[in-house]
Amino acid sequence: SFIRCGELMGLLLAGDYAIGGRVQLPSVEDMGGLIHKVNRGAVSGLRKLGYLLDDAKEPALEAVLDAFTHYYSFVDSNLDATEKELMGWNTVMAEHSLCKASRLASYIPSEVSSTSLCKNRSTNNQVQ
């Protein structure tokens, strides 16, 4: 946490420093913990994509860690090295993409979004 900054601002600043090479990129586990602590767009994205089934206002840490780990692994294993390099794929980008998935869901018709944007990890992470 930064003085006079909220949790979200702290996460964004730390991510910028990591992308800029000033600090080490967070591990998947560390980013999962940060996502849990901030409990904003990335948590919503994990829910909308079907990775986080815990719909409590403050989901359990282990549930968020598990969901983020599965999401990160799925995307990471489905991108080739060129795609990863072009988009700057890392844990910071993964968190950022979850926030965008959360926003994207608001533009999808309810009859489509009610089935979630993709099936959860119980279907072996296969996008439907």
C-alpha positions as CSV (number, residue, x, y, z in Angstrom):
1,S,0.0,0.0,0.0
2,F,1.2,3.5,-0.8
3,I,0.7,6.4,1.5
4,R,-2.4,8.4,0.5
5,C,-3.3,5.9,-2.2
6,G,-6.0,3.3,-2.1
7,E,-5.4,-0.4,-2.8
8,L,-6.4,-0.1,-6.5
9,M,-4.1,2.9,-7.1
10,G,-1.3,1.0,-5.3
11,L,-1.8,-2.0,-7.6
12,L,-1.8,0.2,-10.7
13,L,1.4,2.0,-9.7
14,A,3.2,-1.2,-8.7
15,G,2.2,-2.7,-12.1
16,D,3.6,0.4,-13.9
17,Y,6.8,0.1,-12.0
18,A,7.0,-3.6,-12.8
19,I,6.3,-3.1,-16.5
20,G,8.9,-0.3,-16.5
21,G,11.5,-2.7,-15.0
22,R,11.9,-0.8,-11.7
23,V,10.6,-3.7,-9.6
24,Q,10.1,-7.4,-10.1
25,L,6.9,-8.5,-11.8
26,P,4.5,-10.2,-9.3
27,S,4.3,-14.0,-9.4
28,V,0.9,-15.5,-10.3
29,E,0.3,-16.2,-6.6
30,D,1.3,-12.7,-5.6
31,M,-1.0,-11.2,-8.2
32,G,-3.8,-13.4,-7.1
33,G,-3.4,-12.1,-3.6
34,L,-3.4,-8.5,-4.8
35,I,-6.5,-9.2,-6.9
36,H,-8.2,-10.6,-3.8
37,K,-7.1,-7.6,-1.7
38,V,-8.3,-5.0,-4.2
39,N,-11.5,-7.0,-4.9
40,R,-12.6,-4.9,-7.9
41,G,-12.6,-5.4,-11.7
42,A,-10.3,-8.4,-11.8
43,V,-12.5,-10.3,-9.3
44,S,-15.5,-9.3,-11.4
45,G,-13.8,-10.5,-14.6
46,L,-12.9,-13.9,-13.0
47,R,-16.6,-14.2,-12.1
48,K,-17.9,-13.2,-15.5
49,L,-15.5,-15.6,-17.2
50,G,-16.6,-18.5,-15.0
51,Y,-13.4,-19.0,-13.1
52,L,-14.5,-17.6,-9.7
53,L,-17.7,-19.3,-8.5
54,D,-17.6,-17.7,-5.1
55,D,-20.2,-14.8,-5.4
56,A,-19.7,-13.5,-1.8
57,K,-19.0,-9.7,-1.6
58,E,-15.5,-10.6,-0.3
59,P,-14.6,-14.0,-1.8
60,A,-12.2,-16.3,0.0
61,L,-8.5,-15.8,-0.7
62,E,-8.0,-19.4,-1.8
63,A,-10.9,-19.2,-4.2
64,V,-9.4,-16.1,-5.9
65,L,-5.9,-17.5,-6.0
66,D,-7.2,-20.7,-7.5
67,A,-9.4,-18.8,-10.1
68,F,-6.5,-16.5,-11.1
69,T,-4.0,-19.4,-11.4
70,H,-6.4,-21.3,-13.7
71,Y,-7.2,-18.2,-15.8
72,Y,-3.5,-17.3,-16.1
73,S,-2.5,-20.8,-17.0
74,F,-5.2,-21.1,-19.6
75,V,-4.3,-17.9,-21.4
76,D,-0.6,-18.5,-21.1
77,S,-0.9,-22.0,-22.6
78,N,-3.0,-20.8,-25.5
79,L,-0.7,-17.9,-26.6
80,D,2.5,-18.5,-28.6
81,A,5.7,-16.7,-27.8
82,T,5.1,-14.1,-30.5
83,E,1.6,-13.3,-29.2
84,K,2.9,-13.0,-25.6
85,E,5.7,-10.7,-26.7
86,L,3.4,-8.5,-28.8
87,M,0.8,-8.0,-26.0
88,G,3.3,-8.0,-23.2
89,W,1.7,-11.0,-21.5
90,N,2.6,-11.2,-17.8
91,T,0.7,-11.2,-14.5
92,V,0.1,-7.4,-14.7
93,M,-1.4,-7.8,-18.2
94,A,-3.5,-10.7,-17.0
95,E,-5.0,-8.6,-14.2
96,H,-5.6,-5.8,-16.7
97,S,-7.3,-8.1,-19.1
98,L,-9.7,-9.4,-16.4
99,C,-10.8,-5.8,-15.7
100,K,-11.5,-5.4,-19.4
101,A,-13.5,-8.7,-19.5
102,S,-15.6,-7.4,-16.7
103,R,-16.4,-4.2,-18.6
104,L,-17.0,-6.1,-21.9
105,A,-19.6,-8.2,-20.2
106,S,-21.8,-5.1,-19.7
107,Y,-22.1,-4.8,-23.5
108,I,-23.1,-8.4,-24.1
109,P,-26.9,-9.1,-24.3
110,S,-28.2,-10.6,-21.1
111,E,-29.3,-13.8,-22.8
112,V,-25.7,-14.4,-23.8
113,S,-24.0,-13.2,-20.7
114,S,-26.3,-15.2,-18.4
115,T,-24.4,-18.3,-19.6
116,S,-21.1,-16.5,-18.7
117,L,-18.6,-15.5,-21.4
118,C,-17.0,-18.9,-21.3
119,K,-17.4,-22.1,-19.2
120,N,-15.5,-22.3,-15.9
121,R,-12.5,-24.5,-15.3
122,S,-14.6,-27.5,-14.5
123,T,-14.8,-28.0,-18.3
124,N,-11.0,-28.1,-18.5
125,N,-10.8,-24.4,-19.4
126,Q,-12.3,-24.9,-22.8
127,V,-13.7,-21.7,-24.2
128,Q,-17.2,-22.4,-25.5
